[in-house]
Amino acid sequence: MPRVLSLHTEVAGDGTFPVILLHGLFGSASNLMGVARSLGADYQVVRMDLRNHGKSPHSDIMDIPTMAEDVLATMDKLNIKEAHILGHSLGGKVAMQVAITAPERIQRLIVADIAPVRYGRGHDDIITALLSMDLRALRSREQADELLQKAVPELAIRQFLLKNIVRDGKDAWSWRMNLTGIADCYDNLRDAPSAEPFDGPTLFIRGELSRYIRDENRAPMQRQFPQMELLTIAGAGHWLHAEYPKIFNGMVTAFLAEG
C-alpha cells in the first residue's frame, strides 16, 4: 500500500471553481451533503472520504500531514490546481494542514468547530465500545444500537456511528471504516496541524455549546491564520452544520462570495 492514497470522491455542482469538503472522525462524505447542496449552484463541490473512512482505501498509517497529502494527491488526480476547502472536526485539521502545506492551492479556508491545537482523549469510550461489538453475532442494526446505548447515550451520535456498519454477504456485517487502524492511530489524530502560518482568508465557525474552540484558542489561531475571522452559531454544539444548516450554510456562502 503506498503511503499517499487516492481518496474516494463525490463530485457535483453546476459551477466551475472547486470547493473541497472534508468530514470528521468516523464520518464520510455523505455527512456534508447539506453544505454541498447549498453550494452546488455556484461551485464544483468535491466531497472526499478521508483515508480509513467511507469508501477510501485503508492504511495502518494515519496522521494529519499524511491525510493532507492524500487530499493534495487527489486534487492532482482530479486536475484541481486551486480550490476553496472546508473541513469539519478532524476534516478541519486536515483542511488546515492542506492550506499550510500548499498555500498556493487554497484560496479560502473554512474550519468548522476545531482549533489548531492538540486535544485530549475524548473518544476512548466510543472506540472501546465499537471495538467490543462482535459483528459476526450481530443480527440487526437495532441490536447494534442497543449494544452502544451505555457508552453512547445520545441517539443521534449512535445513528451517526452505525452508518459505518454495512452488510458483508447475506447475513454478516462488517465495518466500512478501518476501525482498528483509526484506534491504533488515534493519538496522531489528536495532534495539531503544523504551526506554520497560512496567510489566506480563513473562517472558523464554532458552536456556542461546543468546547472544541474556546476563547483561549483565539490568540494562537490568529497567529497561525492572520486573516482569520471567528463566527459563533448560538445554541449549536459540535454538529453545527447539521443542527443549524441554514445559518451554517449562509455563513459559508457569504464568506466564499467575498472571494
C-alpha positions, 0 to 999 in steps of 0.5 A: 500500500503506498503511503499517499492514497487516492481518496474516494470522491463525490463530485457535483455542482453546476459551477466551475471553481472547486470547493473541497469538503472534508468530514470528521472522525468516523464520518464520510462524505455523505455527512456534508451533503447539506453544505454541498447542496447549498453550494452546488449552484455556484461551485464544483463541490468535491466531497472526499472520504478521508483515508480509513473512512467511507469508501477510501482505501485503508492504511495502518498509517494515519496522521494529519500531514499524511491525510493532507497529502492524500487530499493534495494527491487527489486534487492532482488526480482530479486536475484541481490546481486551486480550490476553496476547502472546508473541513469539519472536526478532524476534516478541519485539521486536515483542511488546515494542514492542506492550506499550510502545506500548499498555500498556493492551492487554497484560496479560502479556508473554512474550519468548522468547530476545531482549533489548531491545537492538540486535544485530549482523549475524548473518544476512548469510550466510543472506540472501546465500545465499537471495538467490543461489538462482535459483528459476526453475532450481530443480527440487526442494526437495532441490536447494534444500537442497543449494544452502544446505548451505555457508552453512547447515550445520545441517539443521534451520535449512535445513528451517526456511528452505525452508518459505518456498519454495512452488510458483508454477504447475506447475513454478516456485517462488517465495518466500512471504516478501518476501525482498528487502524483509526484506534491504533492511530488515534493519538496522531489524530489528536495532534495539531496541524503544523504551526506554520502560518497560512496567510489566506482568508480563513473562517472558523465557525464554532458552536456556542455549546461546543468546547472544541474552540474556546476563547483561549484558542483565539490568540494562537489561531490568529497567529497561525491564520492572520486573516482569520475571522471567528463566527459563533452559531448560538445554541449549536454544539459540535454538529453545527452544520447539521443542527443549524444548516441554514445559518451554517450554510449562509455563513459559508456562502457569504464568506466564499462570495467575498472571494 
